Amino acid sequence: MLGVEFTLTQTHVFDPTIADGQLIEAKTTDANGEIVRENLEYRTYEIFETVAPDGDRMLTVPIEVTVGDEIGHPAITVNNPKAG
């Protein structure tokens, strides 16, 4: 779905010198409903939905993803429940 906005923040799981919640970037889904982010450093990140699709409820908890050697290229699918 086009136009859904997410922010990517990093956590301190791999590097305690990194501040929790440090914003990496904000992105909006394309016409295919996708966001691609490459070349992330190995650590744990949280993805927050900041703008939900019309008629859908915004996610209330972040999605946690860990990037590392053994992970490969993680793909995350987000399904929003309908409002109401």
C-alpha positions as CSV (number, residue, x, y, z in Angstrom):
1,M,0.0,0.0,0.0
2,L,1.4,3.4,-1.0
3,G,2.1,6.1,1.5
4,V,2.5,4.2,4.8
5,E,5.3,5.8,6.8
6,F,7.8,4.1,9.1
7,T,10.8,5.2,11.1
8,L,13.8,3.0,11.7
9,T,15.7,3.4,15.0
10,Q,18.6,1.5,16.4
11,T,18.9,-0.1,19.8
12,H,22.1,-0.7,21.8
13,V,22.0,-4.5,21.7
14,F,25.3,-4.9,19.8
15,D,26.9,-1.5,20.7
16,P,26.2,-0.1,24.2
17,T,27.6,3.3,23.1
18,I,24.6,3.7,20.7
19,A,21.7,5.6,22.2
20,D,18.4,3.7,22.3
21,G,16.0,5.1,19.9
22,Q,18.5,6.9,17.7
23,L,16.7,7.7,14.5
24,I,18.3,6.2,11.4
25,E,15.7,7.4,8.9
26,A,12.0,7.8,8.0
27,K,10.6,6.3,4.8
28,T,7.3,5.9,3.0
29,T,6.1,2.8,1.2
30,D,6.2,2.9,-2.6
31,A,3.5,1.9,-5.1
32,N,4.2,-1.8,-4.3
33,G,3.8,-1.2,-0.6
34,E,7.5,-1.7,0.0
35,I,10.4,0.0,1.7
36,V,13.9,-1.2,1.0
37,R,16.8,-0.3,3.2
38,E,20.3,-1.7,2.4
39,N,23.7,-1.6,4.1
40,L,22.6,-1.5,7.7
41,E,25.2,-2.1,10.3
42,Y,25.0,-5.3,12.3
43,R,22.8,-4.5,15.3
44,T,19.2,-4.6,16.4
45,Y,16.7,-2.1,15.0
46,E,13.1,-1.1,15.7
47,I,10.6,-0.1,13.0
48,F,7.8,2.2,14.1
49,E,4.7,2.9,11.9
50,T,4.1,6.6,12.0
51,V,1.3,7.0,9.4
52,A,-1.2,4.1,8.9
53,P,-3.2,3.5,5.7
54,D,-6.6,5.2,5.5
55,G,-9.1,3.0,7.4
56,D,-6.4,1.0,9.2
57,R,-5.2,1.2,12.8
58,M,-1.6,2.2,13.4
59,L,0.6,-0.5,15.0
60,T,1.0,0.2,18.7
61,V,4.3,-1.6,19.2
62,P,7.5,-1.5,17.3
63,I,8.8,-4.3,15.1
64,E,12.2,-5.5,16.2
65,V,14.7,-6.8,13.6
66,T,18.3,-8.0,14.0
67,V,20.8,-7.6,11.2
68,G,23.9,-9.8,11.4
69,D,26.1,-12.3,9.4
70,E,23.8,-15.3,9.9
71,I,20.6,-13.3,9.1
72,G,21.0,-12.7,5.4
73,H,18.5,-10.3,4.0
74,P,15.6,-10.1,6.5
75,A,12.2,-9.2,5.0
76,I,9.4,-8.0,7.2
77,T,5.7,-8.0,6.3
78,V,3.3,-5.7,8.2
79,N,-0.4,-6.3,8.2
80,N,-2.6,-3.6,9.7
81,P,-5.9,-4.4,11.3
82,K,-8.9,-2.3,10.0
83,A,-10.0,0.5,12.2
84,G,-13.3,0.3,14.0
